[in-house]
């Protein structure tokens, strides 16, 4: 392949990537014209590139409205990436989590955003006889508990709106509408027995490379021991550790220590 052919091939790949980058959580479906305008490319050329992406399962066309959306192959890629990323951050976070558990004496968990829920992907339980128990792999809600609320607070406006609209409780919807902006500002969420099991918790977001939040660090314990006063005393430390994990996660080649 000569240099000219190589250059054309690179341009085609970049244009295809540009098309894929047009899609967002807010704009998950786009027409040919919208995509063409976004990447500033002729509709005829854009159409040929889209046809190739559709043929390979990266995009699919909705015949109900003639708009394009991500195809089945992107779902497969997403699952692979999710497994890889969750493994990476688990290995990064574990030393921080274990030391934090040993210092505070309460259970420390790592949660991952999964659709409109959260999943526990790592945990160091308290060594005390009375403790809060959550199993690795357990799925919990976003709207209740500090871990869920801190994940929800840092999602896109459309995601938050959709989640709040799905709630049956109007009082909970109003409470979250008022609380989420504060969580965004302070990067800390506190839960006082919200799940009705005598459990209190404090959580802080873990930021990715582009400041996205798909994971959070959470400390929890029985409300009889892990009081609001106790949580206020450690919340800055929880936030600091979450930020250290964020730094390691965003810059894995750098040497970080706790």
Buried (B, 14 or more C-beta within 10 A) or exposed (E): EEEEEEEEEEEBEEBBEBBEEBBEEEEEBBEBEBBBBBBEBEEEEBEEBBEEBBEEBBBBBEEEEEBBBBBEBBEEEEEEEBEEBBEEBBEBBBBBBBBBBEEBBBBBBBBBBBEBBBBBBBBBBBEEEEBBEBEEEBEBBBBBBBBBBBBBBBBEEEBBEEBBEEBEEEEBBEBBEEBBEEBBEBBBBBBEEBBEEEBBBBBBBBBBEEEBBBBBBBBBBBBEBBBEEBBEEBBEBBBBBBBBBBBBBBEEEEEBEE
